[in-house]
Amino acid sequence: MPENENHRRSTVSVIGLGQMGSRLARAFLATGHRTTVWNRSGAKADALVAQGAVRAASAEAAIAASPLVVVCLPDYATVRELLDPLAEGLRDRVLVNLTSGTPEEASQTSEWAAANGADYLDGAAMSGTRLVGRPEALFVFSGSPHAFTTHREVLASLGKAMHLGADPALASVYDTALFGLAWGALAGFYHAVALVGAAGVEPSAFAAVATGHMPFVTSLMADHARQIEGARFPDDDGTVEVHAAAMGHLVEAGRSQGIGTEVPELISALLERAAVGGHGADGIASVIETITKGKQHV
Ligand SMILES: NC(=O)c1ccc[n+]([C@@H]2O[C@H](COP(=O)([O-])OP(=O)(O)OC[C@H]3O[C@@H](n4cnc5c(N)ncnc54)[C@H](OP(=O)(O)O)[C@@H]3O)[C@@H](O)[C@H]2O)c1
């Protein structure tokens, strides 16, 4: 079969085969989807072609090959630099952009895609590269609901594919929010490992106990989300004052062991600010009001 015909029959094209893009292409192939690939330096496509991918001779050919075009490049400026001259080819295509960027960039790219006759989904890969293709790898998308519905099954090859809403900026908003959440948890973990390490506990021994504790923490998130929605903060999980005192002990414990205390100090400062703002006797989810108002209002 001539190469062109091969291309036209692909289900999905992947443009940008770096660390992430090559995993995306591999996941599409693993679920039996005919996949066309293109990368600026051609050698990165070799392993995928050996696994059954179709090599496109150019980015333009990759766009022509499939109704669904996935791009994964370093940043939005690169996406536009590459796709601007090829915009005509995107008419009637669905463009899925899994490049990391800001909500503003997502909105602008969506408008640009619409002006060129393409349906647009912005996306974010939330679980690194190692889990791509497994059900626990979270991929968030936002933008055209029709595009997501049409290509849901193909996108589900990547992992847990969630559509967050029609606003193309939402995926990027969640991306940054979830990144901050993960780092909040990890910062607490690293501090805890240092603290128990000072008492001679191995990181892995602590991690085994810590991961068993996480379902309690995630249950608080669901509960406290409801409290925040109702703007009512019962003290069932302790008051801000009680937690501020406990966090003070954590800071002291760290100091006495000679380890860094930046992490509990940060939380201490937040709880103290909440108490000063009148939430001392409220439940701990009331810190949302302190955070939402920002520092200048307390
Ligand atoms: N890696 C991760 O764990 C991860 C996780 C979540 C999100 N992401 C996001 O995914 C995106 C890609 O990340 P990555 O880790 O895959 O990056 P990467 O490994 O550095 O790959 C970058 C890709 O972009 C291509 N590229 C760079 N400049 C180009 C240009 N001017 N024209 C055409 N192609 C160009 C590169 O092609 P060459 O091979 O020719 O250089 C390469 O294929 C980023 O936005 C990143 O934030 C990555």
The ligand as an SDF file (V2000), in Angstrom:
LIG
                    3D

 48 52  0  0  0  0  0  0  0  0999 V2000
    8.0000   14.0190   30.8410 N   0  0  0  0  0  0  0  0  0  0  0  0
    7.0740   14.0790   31.7780 C   0  0  0  0  0  0  0  0  0  0  0  0
    7.1160   13.3850   32.8100 O   0  0  0  0  0  0  0  0  0  0  0  0
    5.8810   14.9900   31.6010 C   0  0  0  0  0  0  0  0  0  0  0  0
    4.8060   14.8940   32.5000 C   0  0  0  0  0  0  0  0  0  0  0  0
    3.6970   15.7180   32.3340 C   0  0  0  0  0  0  0  0  0  0  0  0
    3.6860   16.6340   31.3070 C   0  0  0  0  0  0  0  0  0  0  0  0
    4.7510   16.7210   30.4540 N   0  0  0  0  0  0  0  0  0  0  0  0
    4.7140   17.7450   29.4030 C   0  0  0  0  0  0  0  0  0  0  0  0
    4.7920   17.1490   28.1210 O   0  0  0  0  0  0  0  0  0  0  0  0
    5.4390   18.0670   27.2370 C   0  0  0  0  0  0  0  0  0  0  0  0
    6.5830   17.3510   26.5390 C   0  0  0  0  0  0  0  0  0  0  0  0
    7.4790   16.9280   27.5580 O   0  0  0  0  0  0  0  0  0  0  0  0
    8.5700   15.8060   27.3100 P   0  0  0  0  0  0  0  0  0  0  0  0
    9.0290   15.3660   28.6420 O   0  0  0  0  0  0  0  0  0  0  0  0
    8.0610   14.7900   26.3400 O   0  0  0  0  0  0  0  0  0  0  0  0
    9.7140   16.6790   26.6220 O   0  0  0  0  0  0  0  0  0  0  0  0
   11.0080   16.1730   25.8300 P   0  0  0  0  0  0  0  0  0  0  0  0
   11.3490   14.7750   26.1960 O   0  0  0  0  0  0  0  0  0  0  0  0
   12.0290   17.2340   26.0230 O   0  0  0  0  0  0  0  0  0  0  0  0
   10.5160   16.1720   24.3170 O   0  0  0  0  0  0  0  0  0  0  0  0
   10.2600   17.3590   23.6350 C   0  0  0  0  0  0  0  0  0  0  0  0
    9.8070   17.0200   22.2410 C   0  0  0  0  0  0  0  0  0  0  0  0
    9.5200   18.2330   21.5560 O   0  0  0  0  0  0  0  0  0  0  0  0
   10.2150   18.2410   20.3120 C   0  0  0  0  0  0  0  0  0  0  0  0
   10.5630   19.6080   19.9430 N   0  0  0  0  0  0  0  0  0  0  0  0
   11.2170   20.5280   20.6940 C   0  0  0  0  0  0  0  0  0  0  0  0
   11.3170   21.6950   20.0290 N   0  0  0  0  0  0  0  0  0  0  0  0
   10.7320   21.5040   18.8180 C   0  0  0  0  0  0  0  0  0  0  0  0
   10.5000   22.3230   17.6880 C   0  0  0  0  0  0  0  0  0  0  0  0
   10.9190   23.6030   17.6530 N   0  0  0  0  0  0  0  0  0  0  0  0
    9.8470   21.7960   16.6430 N   0  0  0  0  0  0  0  0  0  0  0  0
    9.4300   20.5130   16.6450 C   0  0  0  0  0  0  0  0  0  0  0  0
    9.5920   19.6740   17.6990 N   0  0  0  0  0  0  0  0  0  0  0  0
   10.2410   20.1720   18.7750 C   0  0  0  0  0  0  0  0  0  0  0  0
   11.4420   17.4130   20.5570 C   0  0  0  0  0  0  0  0  0  0  0  0
   11.9210   16.9710   19.3200 O   0  0  0  0  0  0  0  0  0  0  0  0
   13.4660   16.5170   19.1240 P   0  0  0  0  0  0  0  0  0  0  0  0
   13.5060   15.0910   19.5390 O   0  0  0  0  0  0  0  0  0  0  0  0
   13.7240   16.7540   17.6910 O   0  0  0  0  0  0  0  0  0  0  0  0
   14.2920   17.4090   20.0260 O   0  0  0  0  0  0  0  0  0  0  0  0
   10.8790   16.3040   21.4150 C   0  0  0  0  0  0  0  0  0  0  0  0
   10.2160   15.3240   20.6600 O   0  0  0  0  0  0  0  0  0  0  0  0
    5.9160   19.2630   28.0710 C   0  0  0  0  0  0  0  0  0  0  0  0
    5.0240   20.3360   27.9580 O   0  0  0  0  0  0  0  0  0  0  0  0
    5.9100   18.6820   29.4750 C   0  0  0  0  0  0  0  0  0  0  0  0
    5.7180   19.6920   30.4600 O   0  0  0  0  0  0  0  0  0  0  0  0
    5.8480   15.9240   30.5700 C   0  0  0  0  0  0  0  0  0  0  0  0
  1  2  1  0
  2  3  2  0
  2  4  1  0
  4  5  1  0
  4 48  2  0
  5  6  2  0
  6  7  1  0
  7  8  2  0
  8  9  1  0
  8 48  1  0
  9 10  1  0
  9 46  1  0
 10 11  1  0
 11 12  1  0
 11 44  1  0
 12 13  1  0
 13 14  1  0
 14 15  2  0
 14 16  1  0
 14 17  1  0
 17 18  1  0
 18 19  2  0
 18 20  1  0
 18 21  1  0
 21 22  1  0
 22 23  1  0
 23 24  1  0
 23 42  1  0
 24 25  1  0
 25 26  1  0
 25 36  1  0
 26 27  1  0
 26 35  1  0
 27 28  2  0
 28 29  1  0
 29 30  1  0
 29 35  2  0
 30 31  1  0
 30 32  2  0
 32 33  1  0
 33 34  2  0
 34 35  1  0
 36 37  1  0
 36 42  1  0
 37 38  1  0
 38 39  2  0
 38 40  1  0
 38 41  1  0
 42 43  1  0
 44 45  1  0
 44 46  1  0
 46 47  1  0
M  CHG  2   8   1  16  -1
M  END
$$$$
